[in-house]
Amino acid sequence: MNPARRHFLEQCGVGLGRAALASLLAADGRLSGAQTSPRQPHFPPRARSIIYLFMEGGPSQLDLFQHKPKLKAMDGQPTPASLLAGKKFAFMERMNAPKLLATPREFRQHGQSGHTFSNLLPRLATVADDLSFIHTMKTPNVNHSPAMIMAHTGAMVAGRPSLGAWLLYGLGSETQDLPAFIAMTSGPRGPRNGNDIWGSGFLPTQYQGVPFLNAPSPIYYLDNPGGVTADRQRRAVAALGDLNRERLQTTGDREIEARIASYEMAFRMQSSAPDLMDLTRERPETLALYGATPGKPGFATNCLLARRLVERGVRCVQVYHTDWDHHNNINASLDRICPDVDRASAALILDLKQRGLLDQTLVVWGGEFGRTPMTEGDGKNPGRNHLVEGYSTWVAGGGIKPGVAIGQTDELGFGIAENPVPVHDLHATLLHQFGFDHKRLTHRSQGRDFRLTDVHGEVLRQLT
């Protein structure tokens, strides 16, 4: 029994039988100390992995998914003061008598579900019946940073565990050769809040996400420096492990166990990651489906890598596109970014489905909030402000009922007419698909039990 298990027994009082079983599994190569979960699902899970396609900045539901004929009829008219009263918007000082702003996009219903898509998303429209929509999402803060933290951790203050960290805490990992939680980014910059949105908070650091670079080589240091052989590298990692285990035995600090695991994982990734990243192994038809080019970073490449990751047992993949904050010139911006996002998002659904992976892979698409029905910016190149009530998110796979649409916004898109869905409800539903009662998946920190949904959250039974 290694020191980590001794410390676990001392602190948690786990029975010797369970510890012996864990030891046998680890010896058999099926569990690693830092990847082992202390829990089992509360009921049989429907999903094994999640791919969260996060459109950071706030995608405009009014230009993509929600058709508002009355807004088109009132385009250019001053926004009635009654509609602005009591509402929260970012940068209100810029908004001197804002005018209503219709979209130039054409909308159609698609599939047996009748989901509505604008002509910006023709490929997603072809998989309409695989998707379920929530059109009445709401979040409590109009600013990007707290809304981003809220969308990922269920709180507006940094320091709480992210959704991916909670899933690893509850389920552990199914792969020993890759991190179980990976974040990838495309767009002009990294996502706001960085490590806070894929971090482990007060959970052990072994559950935090590992970011990949938005570069032709997404992972640092896969190759050894000149003169360093694989055998020398192996012996160095073993020596570091021995030193860290000695320190672990002295202090009982579980973070040292996570450090040991990180060195060992990095060593294993030097063998596993090159195969993962080699997109030349994909069929030309698959590359064309996504619009991906080997060696070229971007959203399409990240979506294809996300499929390859879940195939290899990665539990949680977050794929960020960071170019959705359209305060000005929204029409030109959407013309530029939507073709790639539409193509790769639809390709991911089709590819997972063709490979028999969609049933066990939960796919989520959305942002931290939506956009307003009135204009912002100059009159020649208008944009839209942040909207915290009534934005759209879609989910697919992982046991989610397809073809469902939840909620209605008002006829101009200012607010929710029926069935508001707070972020906590979405989190509760995602955990449910992985077999967890969100009220019972807790961790004690600073004298109280915390959970992803805090003291809120209801499972969206229409989807489950």
N, C-alpha and C positions, 0 to 999 in steps of 0.2 A: 504494500500500500504506500503510495507516494505521499509527501507532506501535504499536498493539496487535499487529499482525501481525509487525512487525519484532522486537518483543520475543519473540513466540512462536517465530520462526525462530532467534533468538539462543540461547534457552534450551533449545529442544527439538530442534533440528536437523531440522525437518520439510522434506521435499523441496519444491523450488520449484514443481513441477507441482501438488502438492496445494494449496499456498498460492494458486496462480493459480486453481485450480478454486473454492476457497472464496471468492476475490474475485469471480469471475463470479457465483456463486450469490448472494452478498450484494448485488451490483449489481442482480440480477434480483428482489430483494426476498424471496428464499426463506430467507435466513439473516441473522442479525444477529450482530455480533461476540460479544456477551455471551451469546447463546443457542446458539451453535454448539458441538456436542459434538466432542471430540477422538477419539471412539471409534465403532465400529460394533458391533452385537451379535455374539456369538460364533457364533450359529446363528439361523435364521429365527425371529422372535418370534411368539408366539400372541396376545399382548396388546399394545395400544397405550396404554391408560390404566388407571389404578387408582382406585377409590373405596373408601376405608377407612372404614367405619362403626364408630367406636370408642366403646364404651360405658364411659366412664371411671368408675372406682370399683370395678368387679368384678361383672359380672352373675352371678346365681346359676344355675349350670347345673342345680342340683337342683330349681329351681322352673320352669325353662324347657324343658330338653332331655333330662335324664337321669332316667328313671323308676326309683325304688328301692323296690320293694315291701317289702323287709325293713326299710328305714328307717321306713316307715309302720307296720309291725308293732311296732317298738321305740320308737315316738314317746314322748318323755317319760322314758325310762329313762336312768339315769346312763351317761355315755360310758365304756366300758371303758378302764381305764388303759393297756392294751396298745395301743390304737389311737392314743393320744396320745403314746406314747413315741417320742422321736426326731423328732417332727413340729415344724415351725415355724409358729407362729401369731402374728398381731399382738395386742397388748394382752392377753397371757396373764394378767397380774395381775388382770384383770377376771373371769377364767373360773374361778370356784371350783366344782369338780365340775360341769362343764357337762352339760346333758342333751341327748340326741338330739332333733333337730327335723325332723319330717317336713313335707312341704309339703301344704297343703290342696288343691292343684291336681289336676285330673284329666288323665291322659295318654292319647294315642292315637297309633297309627302312621298315617302318611299316605303316599299315592302308591305307586307301584311300588317306590320306594326303601325304603319302610318306616321312614323317619325318624320319630323320636318328638318330639312337641311337646306342651306343656301347653296347657290352654285359655286361657292368657294370650296365646297367639300364633296365633289362628285364621287370620289372613291369610297369615302366613308359611307356615303348614301347606299352603296351596293351591299354593305354588310349591316344595313339598318336593323334587320330582324335578329341579329346577334347581340344588339346593344340594348341597354335599358337606361333611361334618362331620369335624372332628378333636375327639374327646372326651377326649383325653389330653394336652392341652397342659400344659407345665410351665415355670416360671420360677424363678430362683434366689433371689428376695428377696420377703419378705412385706409390705413397706411400699410405699405407693403411688408415691412419687417415684422410687426406683431401679427399680421394676417398670415404671413408665411409660417411663423412659429406655431400659430394656432392650427393651421392646416396639417402640420406634421406631428405636433406633440399634444394637441388638445389644450394648450395653454398659450397665453400671449406673452409670457415671460420666459426668457431663455433658461435652460437648465433642466427641463423635463425630458424624459426619454421619448424618442421618436417612435412612430408606428412600427417601423422595421425592427427597432431594438426590442419593443414589446413582443413582437412575433418570435424573435430569436430567444428571448427570455422564456417564452411559453413553450416553444417547440424545438429549440435547438437547431442544429444544422444537419443537412443530408449530404454534405460534401466535405471532404477533408483536404481537398487540393485547391479550393478557391474560397475566398471570403463568402460567408453566407448572406451578406448584405452589401450591395454595391450601388453607388450613385454615379451616374454619367451625365455630362452636360454638353449641350450645343447652344450656339447663339453668341452674342457679342461679348458676354462676360459670364462669370460664375454666378450661381443663384445667390440671392440675398441670404445672409445669415449662415451660409456655408455649413460648418460643422454642427451648428446648433440644430439644423433640420435633419441631419442623419446621425446625430449623436445618441449616446446612451444615457445622458443625464446622470441620475443617481444610481442607475443599474451598473453592474460591472462593465468595464470598457470593452470586454470581449464581445459585447452585443452591438457596438457602434458600427455604422456603415463605413465602407472604404471607398473614397472617391477615386474615379479614374479620370485621367486627363483628357481634355478635348484636343487631342493631338494625334498624329499618325502612330505614335507609340504611347498608348494610354497609361502604361504602367512604368513607373520609374525602376531602374536598376535591375532589369531582368537578366542582363548579361553581367558576368563577373568582370572586374578590372583585369587588365592584362597581367598575366603571370599567376593569376589565382585559378587553380584547377577546381573541378567539382569536388574532388576528395578533400582538398584543403578547406574549401567552403564548408563541407559537411563536418569536418573536425572542429572548425571554428564555432559553428552553430551548436554542436554538442558540448563544447567547453563552456560557452555562454549559458547553455541550459543547466549544466552542472552547478555553475556559480549562482545562478538565479534560484535553483532549487534549494541550495544550501541556505540562501537568504530567506527563502519562503519558509523553510523549516524553523528558522530562528524567529521570524516575525509573524508568520501566519497571515500575511497580507495577500489577499486574493488577487490584487492587481498585479502582483509578480507572476502569478499563474498566467494572466492574460498576456504579460510581456513575453513569457516563454513561448506561448502559443503563437504570438505574432512573428517571432523569429523563425519558428518552425514552418509556419504558413508561408512566409516570404521565401523560404528555401524551396518548399514544394512548388510554389508558383513559378519558379524559374523553369520548371518542367511542364506544368499544366497550362500556363498562360499563353505561351507562343502558339500552341495548338488552338486555344480559344480564339485568339486574335487573327488567325489565318483565314481570312474570308475567301481566299482562292479555293478553299475546299468546298465552298458552296456552289451549287449548280448555277449556271448563267441565268436560268429562268428565275431563280430565287433572288439573285442580285438585282435583276431587272424589276421584279415585283416591288422590292423596297426602294429602288432607285439608289442602291448602295454601290460604291466603288471601293475595292480593296485598297487600303492605304490612305483613303480620304476620310477624315473625320467629319462628323455631322449627325443630324438627327436620324437620318436613314440608317447609317452605320450603327448608331446606338440602339435603335429598335431591333436590328438584326442580331446584334450582340446580346440584347436582352433575351431573345429567344434561345440563343446558344447557351446563355447562362442558366436559364431555368431547366433546359435539357440536362445540364450537368449538376442539378440539385441545388442551385442557389435559391435561397428562400425569398429574398426581397431585392428587387431591382427598381431603382428610381431613375427615370430618364427625364432630364430637365431640358426644356427649350426656353431660353431666357429673353425672348424678343417680343413680348406681348403687352408692353406698357405703352399704349397708344394715346398719349395726350394730344398729339398733333398728327395730322396727315395719316389718319387711320386707314383710309382707302388704299393708298399706295403701299402702306405697310402690310396690310392683309394680302394684297395682290402678290407681294414679294414672298411672304413666309408660308402662306397656306398650301401652295402646291406640294412642297416637300413634306410638310406635316401631315397633310391629308393622305398622301400616297403611302408614307411609311406606317402611319397609324392603322390604316385599313389593311396593309400588307401583314402587319403583325397579327391581326385577328385572323386573316385567311391562313397564314402560315401555321399558327398554333392549331387552328381547327383541322387543317389537312394532316398534321402530324399527331392528332389525337391528344394534344396538350391543352386545348382550351378548357376542357371540362375541369382540369385541376389547376389551371392558372387564372388567377383573378387579374383582370386588366382594368385600370381606372384612368380616366382622362379628365383633366380639369385644371383650374388655377386657384389662387388664393381668394379671388373675388371676381366680379364681372365689370361691365362698363355701363355708363349712364345713357339714358335716351336723349339727353341734351348735349349740345356741343361744348367743346372746350378748345382753346387755341384760336388762331386767327381764322377769319371767315373764309379765306381761300383754301386753306388746308386744315379743316377741322379735325379734332380728335374727340375722345370721350373720357370722362372722369371715372373714378373708381365707384363701383356700386356694390354694396355689401348685402343686399337682399334681392333674391330672385335671379341668381346666376345659375348656369347649367353645368352639370357634370354627368358624364356617362360611365357606366360600368358594364363589364362583360365577362363571361366565363366564370370559373371557380364556383359553379353551382348556382350562380345568379339566374333568376328567371329572365329569359330574353324577351324583348319586345314591350317591356313595361315603361310607362311614362308617369312620373310622380309630380304633382303640383301644377298650379297655374299662376302666372303673374298677371297684373292688371293690363288693360288694353294698350297702355303706353309703355309698359315695362318699368315703371317706377318702383313697384313693390309687389308683394306676394298677395295674391287673391285667395289662395287656399293651399293647405298642406305645407307650411314652412318646414324646412329640414336643416337644423343646425349642424355644424361640423361634427359635433359629438355623436349625432345619429348616424352619420356616415361611418365614423370610426367604429361605433358599436356593431354596425352591420358587417364591416370588413372583418372584425374579430370573430363575429359569429360564423362566417364562412370558413374560418380556420378552426372551428370547434370550441370557441371560448365564449363563455358568459362574461361580457365586459365588466360586470360588477364584481366578478370573482377573480379576475386576473389582476392581482395587486402586488405591490412591493412596499415593504415598510421602510420609511426613510424619515429621519428627524422626528421620530415618535408617532408617526401616523402612517396609515396605509394609503398609498397613492395608486391611481389607475389612469389609463389613457383618457378615459372619458370624465375624469374628475368626479363630480357628483351628478352628472347629467347623462343623457344618452338613452335613446330607444332604438331597438333594432327595427329597420324598415321591412316589415313582414311582407310587403308587396313584392320585395325582391328575393326573398328567401324561400 
